[in-house]
Amino acid sequence: MDVRYCGGGGSRADTS
């Protein structure tokens, strides 16, 4: 997963 996957509005906001 990338940090841009949720952008800060999803469940996970990590770079993992």
C-alpha positions as CSV (number, residue, x, y, z in Angstrom):
1,M,0.0,0.0,0.0
2,D,1.1,3.6,-0.5
3,V,0.4,6.7,1.5
4,R,-1.6,8.1,-1.4
5,Y,-3.9,5.1,-1.3
6,C,-6.1,6.8,1.4
7,G,-4.6,10.2,1.4
8,G,-5.5,10.6,5.1
9,G,-9.2,9.9,4.8
10,G,-9.1,6.1,4.9
11,S,-8.5,3.4,7.5
12,R,-4.8,3.3,7.0
13,A,-2.7,6.4,6.4
14,D,0.8,4.8,6.5
15,T,3.4,4.2,3.8
16,S,3.3,0.5,4.4
